[in-house]
Amino acid sequence: MVSQRTVRSGMLAAAFHAMAFVSLVGSAEAQDLTAAPPEPAWHPYRVRGADIRAAAAGHASIYQHLFHEAAATVARFNRLDPRFVYAGTRLRVPELAAGTDYVPLPAEYPRAAADERSILIVLDRQFLGAYEHGRLVASYPISSGRDDHPTPTGTYRVTRLDADHHSSVYPEPDGGWPMPWAMRFHRSEYWIHGGELVGHPASHGCVRMFPEDAERLFAWARIGTRVRIIRDL
């Protein structure tokens, strides 16, 4: 019997290219497609208790309530799960033209030109890019390993795909923490997976994504997909 997750992953894979290029709006104007776009200007917004209550009453995320059509862009820019936005949280609101998404990665990555599919993770930008023959087709915010459990840099390949993975280590001592839409990229237990984004590196070395982003990447990735992890561009 085919599981609902398998069917859903297939549907997402079929729709991946139709959706992914939304993340690239604005990059075509860059003169050098191999350079990351400059960081946009932004202004702060201090979340109020009244904002939290109104979002809950309207059954909307705090981003949807405050920023409407720009909700996903503000979430990407802050690398912050709406569950961790509280009264008093200072959000950074990027000043982008309407319909322009936040993409802090190069539209082209020449080192990946020979790869049918590859993943680039840039730690200082806390962002991941999906590339096809060196051209960016989607990008997602991440949370990588904290200082005492850094995410390893280097070049790897996806060695396992597990839509319903659970940690064998955390929480200690017996593990069990859910890691949905998981893609192992290292000979040990380092994975790209759905999890909590808290606005800064916070994992034990894995690469966390918003769960819905991890699901899309999972549907696109293949065993053997190359994974490059670099500190900066």
Secondary structure, DSSP 8 states (H G I E B T S, - for coil): ---HHHHHHHHHHHHHHHHHGGGGTTGGG-S-TTS------EEEEE--HHHHHHHHHTT--HHHHHHGGGHHHHHHHHTB-GGG--TT-EEEEE---TT-----S-SB-GGGTT-SSEEEEEGGGTEEEEEETTEEEEEEEEE-B-TTS----EEEE--EEEEEEE-SSSSTTT---EEEEEEE-SSSS-EEEE---BSS--BSSSEEE-HHHHHHHHHH--TT-EEEEES--
